[in-house]
């Protein structure tokens, strides 16, 4: 969701819903203008509806964690969604999102633990702001907020092959999340957040303070280090995909193309973007198709 109705945070609660649940999650996805949109469009209708529902769940709990609500209210709402996941896995969801997820969970064997891990990740953000976590702490955070979505998505895509699919999904999820952190450094700093790990800040002599980060002359060097980590995760995902069904991976490859293009643009600007790096719809489509038909084609050695 990209805004909040007049009734405030309770609009984000898992309220009873009796309308068309699939249409409701499709609207949430469309309004978000997510970078995952191009990848979703190439899926069959049932799988696309599964991704709409997964995205809507991710979006709404992210909104709860991210907005300027009282901490107790955030925890209340996230607890309510944890209860709705329990309802969902007992076969009796009440919310639009819960009802939209019921079919995909049954069809694709989506594990309950990953939905709960995603809520845990949002609780980490809700308790924030996160400031200069350790590298291990950042990895734990990305495993929850990005890895869980990646593992669920691979099942919806029909690309799940146990260990290989897990390695692919987690590497790509880390690559996406690290790229987002790189794109959002200044925006996050303005909100008091600093997701860059303490080890990288210390290596370049940066203080662990979001308020001074954006203007620090060593920020591009720190960004370049984090960019190398993101690049390594993209490469690890490419290595893991060799044993996976290429056609089923198509949505993930399209999304990888978009995100690696973001990374390439940051690198091409010497890690000093004047504004948040974005791609036009046409550029997203081009990057996605390039990665779909030539997975190594977007690899650059800037980072």
C-alpha positions as CSV (number, residue, x, y, z in Angstrom):
1,X,0.0,0.0,0.0
2,X,1.3,3.5,-0.8
3,X,-0.9,5.5,1.6
4,X,-3.2,5.3,4.5
5,X,-6.9,5.9,4.6
6,X,-8.4,8.3,7.1
7,X,-9.0,5.7,9.7
8,X,-5.2,5.4,10.2
9,X,-3.2,2.4,11.2
10,X,-6.2,0.2,11.7
11,X,-6.7,0.2,8.0
12,X,-3.6,-2.0,7.9
13,X,-5.2,-4.6,10.2
14,X,-6.3,-8.0,8.9
15,X,-10.0,-7.0,8.9
16,X,-12.8,-9.4,7.9
17,X,-13.4,-9.2,4.1
18,X,-16.1,-10.7,2.0
19,X,-15.4,-9.2,-1.4
20,X,-13.2,-10.4,-4.3
21,X,-9.9,-11.1,-2.5
22,X,-7.9,-11.6,-5.7
23,X,-9.0,-8.2,-7.0
24,X,-8.0,-6.6,-3.7
25,X,-4.5,-7.9,-3.8
26,X,-4.1,-7.1,-7.5
27,X,-5.1,-3.5,-6.6
28,X,-2.4,-3.3,-3.9
29,X,0.2,-4.6,-6.3
30,X,-0.8,-2.2,-9.1
31,X,-0.9,0.9,-6.9
32,X,2.6,0.1,-5.5
33,X,4.2,0.3,-9.0
34,X,6.7,-2.3,-7.8
35,X,9.8,-3.3,-9.6
36,X,8.5,-6.9,-9.4
37,X,5.7,-6.0,-11.8
38,X,7.4,-7.0,-15.1
39,X,8.4,-10.4,-13.6
40,X,4.8,-11.1,-12.5
41,X,3.3,-10.3,-15.8
42,X,4.9,-13.3,-17.5
43,X,3.5,-15.8,-15.1
44,X,0.4,-17.9,-15.7
45,X,-2.8,-16.5,-14.1
46,X,-2.8,-18.7,-11.0
47,X,0.9,-18.1,-10.3
48,X,0.5,-14.4,-11.0
49,X,-2.4,-14.3,-8.5
50,X,-0.1,-16.1,-6.0
51,X,2.5,-13.4,-6.4
52,X,0.0,-10.6,-6.0
53,X,-1.1,-12.1,-2.7
54,X,2.5,-12.6,-1.5
55,X,3.4,-9.0,-2.5
56,X,0.3,-7.5,-0.9
57,X,1.1,-9.3,2.4
58,X,4.7,-8.1,2.2
59,X,3.6,-4.5,1.3
60,X,1.1,-4.2,4.2
61,X,3.4,-5.4,6.9
62,X,6.2,-3.3,5.6
63,X,3.9,-0.2,5.8
64,X,3.1,-1.1,9.4
65,X,6.8,-1.3,10.3
66,X,7.9,1.7,8.2
67,X,5.5,4.5,9.0
68,X,5.6,6.8,11.9
69,X,3.1,5.0,14.2
70,X,3.6,4.4,17.9
71,X,5.7,1.3,18.6
72,X,3.0,-0.4,20.6
73,X,0.6,0.0,17.7
74,X,3.0,-1.4,15.2
75,X,3.6,-4.5,17.4
76,X,-0.2,-4.9,17.9
77,X,-0.8,-4.9,14.1
78,X,2.1,-7.2,13.4
79,X,0.9,-9.6,16.1
80,X,-2.6,-9.5,14.5
81,X,-1.0,-10.5,11.2
82,X,0.8,-13.3,12.9
83,X,-2.5,-14.5,14.2
84,X,-4.0,-14.2,10.7
85,X,-1.2,-16.5,9.4
86,X,-2.3,-19.0,12.0
87,X,-5.9,-18.6,10.8
88,X,-4.6,-19.1,7.2
89,X,-2.8,-22.3,8.0
90,X,-5.9,-23.7,9.8
91,X,-7.9,-22.9,6.7
92,X,-9.9,-20.0,8.1
93,X,-8.3,-16.6,7.1
94,X,-10.5,-13.6,7.5
95,X,-8.7,-10.8,5.6
96,X,-8.6,-10.1,1.9
97,X,-4.9,-10.9,1.8
98,X,-5.3,-14.1,3.9
99,X,-8.1,-15.3,1.7
100,X,-6.1,-14.5,-1.5
101,X,-3.1,-16.5,-0.1
102,X,-5.2,-19.6,0.8
103,X,-5.2,-21.0,-2.7
104,X,-1.5,-20.4,-3.4
105,X,-0.5,-22.0,-0.1
106,X,-2.5,-25.1,-1.0
107,X,-1.3,-25.3,-4.6
108,X,2.4,-24.5,-4.1
109,X,3.1,-25.8,-0.6
110,X,4.2,-22.4,0.8
111,X,5.7,-22.9,4.2
112,X,4.3,-21.1,7.2
113,X,7.7,-20.4,8.7
114,X,8.7,-18.1,5.9
115,X,5.6,-15.8,6.5
116,X,6.5,-15.7,10.2
117,X,10.2,-14.9,9.3
118,X,9.0,-12.0,7.2
119,X,7.0,-10.6,10.1
120,X,10.1,-11.0,12.3
121,X,12.1,-8.9,9.9
122,X,9.4,-6.2,9.9
123,X,9.5,-6.3,13.7
124,X,13.3,-5.6,13.5
125,X,12.5,-2.5,11.4
126,X,9.6,-1.5,13.7
127,X,11.9,-1.6,16.7
128,X,14.4,0.6,14.9
129,X,15.6,2.6,13.4
130,X,18.3,0.1,12.4
131,X,21.7,1.9,12.6
132,X,25.0,0.4,11.5
133,X,24.2,-3.3,12.2
134,X,27.0,-5.8,12.3
135,X,27.5,-7.7,9.0
136,X,25.9,-10.8,10.7
137,X,23.0,-8.6,11.9
138,X,22.4,-7.3,8.4
139,X,22.5,-10.8,6.9
140,X,20.0,-11.9,9.5
141,X,17.8,-9.0,8.6
142,X,18.0,-9.6,4.8
143,X,17.3,-13.3,5.3
144,X,14.0,-12.4,6.9
145,X,12.8,-9.4,4.9
146,X,14.1,-10.6,1.5
147,X,15.1,-14.2,1.7
148,X,11.6,-15.3,2.9
149,X,10.0,-13.6,0.0
150,X,12.5,-15.2,-2.4
151,X,11.9,-18.7,-1.0
152,X,8.1,-18.4,-1.2
153,X,8.4,-16.9,-4.7
154,X,10.4,-19.8,-6.1
155,X,7.7,-22.2,-5.1
156,X,5.0,-20.0,-6.7
157,X,7.1,-19.8,-9.9
158,X,7.3,-23.6,-10.0
159,X,11.1,-23.5,-9.8
160,X,11.6,-25.1,-6.4
161,X,14.3,-27.8,-6.4
162,X,15.4,-28.0,-2.7
163,X,19.0,-27.0,-2.1
164,X,19.7,-25.4,-5.5
165,X,16.6,-23.3,-5.4
166,X,17.3,-22.2,-1.9
167,X,20.8,-21.1,-2.7
168,X,19.6,-19.3,-5.8
169,X,16.7,-17.6,-4.0
170,X,18.7,-16.5,-1.0
171,X,21.6,-15.1,-3.1
172,X,19.2,-13.2,-5.3
173,X,17.3,-11.9,-2.3
174,X,20.5,-10.6,-0.7
175,X,21.5,-9.0,-4.0
176,X,18.1,-7.2,-4.3
177,X,18.2,-6.1,-0.7
178,X,21.7,-4.8,-0.8
179,X,21.0,-3.0,-4.0
180,X,18.0,-1.3,-2.4
181,X,20.1,-0.3,0.6
182,X,22.6,1.3,-1.9
183,X,19.9,3.1,-3.7
184,X,18.3,4.4,-0.5
185,X,21.3,5.6,1.5
186,X,20.4,9.3,1.6
187,X,16.6,8.7,2.0
188,X,17.2,6.2,4.8
189,X,19.7,8.6,6.5
190,X,17.1,11.4,6.5
191,X,14.8,9.0,8.5
192,X,17.5,8.1,10.9
193,X,18.2,4.7,9.4
194,X,21.6,3.4,8.4
195,X,21.7,-0.2,7.0
196,X,25.3,-0.1,6.0
197,X,27.2,-2.6,8.2
198,X,29.5,-1.3,10.9
199,X,32.5,-3.2,9.6
200,X,32.3,-1.2,6.3
201,X,31.8,2.1,8.0
202,X,34.8,1.4,10.3
203,X,37.0,0.4,7.4
204,X,36.6,3.8,5.9
205,X,36.4,5.8,9.1
206,X,32.8,6.8,8.9
207,X,30.8,7.5,12.1
208,X,27.9,5.3,13.0
209,X,25.5,8.2,12.6
210,X,22.9,8.5,9.9
211,X,22.7,12.3,10.2
212,X,26.2,12.9,8.9
213,X,26.5,10.0,6.4
214,X,25.1,11.6,3.2
215,X,27.7,14.4,3.2
216,X,30.7,12.3,4.2
217,X,33.4,12.2,1.6
218,X,34.1,8.5,2.2
219,X,30.5,7.5,1.4
220,X,31.2,6.5,-2.2
221,X,34.0,4.2,-1.1
222,X,31.7,2.5,1.4
223,X,29.0,2.3,-1.2
224,X,31.5,0.6,-3.6
225,X,32.4,-2.0,-1.0
226,X,28.7,-2.8,-0.4
227,X,28.2,-2.8,-4.2
228,X,30.9,-5.5,-4.4
229,X,29.0,-7.6,-1.9
230,X,25.8,-7.2,-4.0
231,X,27.7,-8.1,-7.2
232,X,29.0,-11.3,-5.5
233,X,25.4,-12.3,-4.6
234,X,24.2,-11.8,-8.2
235,X,27.1,-13.9,-9.4
236,X,26.3,-16.6,-6.7
237,X,22.7,-16.7,-8.0
238,X,23.9,-17.1,-11.6
239,X,26.1,-20.0,-10.5
240,X,23.2,-21.7,-8.7
241,X,20.8,-21.4,-11.6
242,X,22.6,-23.9,-13.8
243,X,20.7,-26.9,-12.2
244,X,17.3,-25.2,-12.1
245,X,14.5,-25.1,-14.7
246,X,15.2,-22.0,-16.8
247,X,11.6,-21.4,-18.0
248,X,10.3,-21.5,-14.4
249,X,13.0,-19.0,-13.4
250,X,11.9,-16.5,-16.0
251,X,10.2,-14.1,-13.5
252,X,13.2,-14.2,-11.2
253,X,15.5,-13.5,-14.2
254,X,13.4,-10.5,-15.3
255,X,13.6,-9.1,-11.8
256,X,17.3,-9.8,-11.6
257,X,17.8,-7.8,-14.7
258,X,16.0,-4.8,-13.3
259,X,18.0,-4.8,-10.0
260,X,21.3,-5.4,-11.6
261,X,20.7,-2.5,-13.8
262,X,20.2,-0.3,-10.7
263,X,23.5,-1.6,-9.4
264,X,25.2,-0.9,-12.8
265,X,23.9,2.7,-12.8
266,X,25.1,3.3,-9.3
267,X,28.6,2.0,-10.3
268,X,28.6,4.1,-13.5
269,X,28.0,7.2,-11.4
270,X,31.0,6.3,-9.2
271,X,28.6,5.6,-6.3
272,X,27.7,9.3,-6.1
273,X,24.1,9.4,-7.4
274,X,22.6,12.9,-7.4
275,X,19.1,11.4,-6.9
276,X,17.7,7.9,-6.1
277,X,18.5,5.7,-9.1
278,X,15.4,4.8,-11.0
279,X,14.5,3.1,-14.3
280,X,11.7,4.0,-16.7
281,X,9.1,1.2,-17.5
282,X,10.8,0.8,-20.9
283,X,14.3,0.5,-19.3
284,X,13.0,-2.1,-16.8
285,X,11.5,-4.1,-19.6
286,X,14.7,-4.0,-21.6
287,X,16.9,-4.9,-18.7
288,X,14.5,-7.7,-17.7
289,X,14.4,-9.2,-21.2
290,X,18.2,-8.9,-21.5
291,X,18.7,-11.0,-18.3
292,X,16.0,-13.4,-19.3
293,X,17.6,-14.3,-22.6
294,X,21.3,-13.6,-21.7
295,X,21.6,-14.0,-17.9
296,X,25.3,-12.9,-17.8
297,X,24.7,-10.0,-20.1
298,X,24.2,-7.3,-17.4
299,X,27.3,-8.2,-15.5
300,X,29.6,-5.2,-15.2
301,X,33.0,-4.8,-13.6
302,X,32.4,-1.4,-12.1
303,X,31.9,-2.7,-8.6
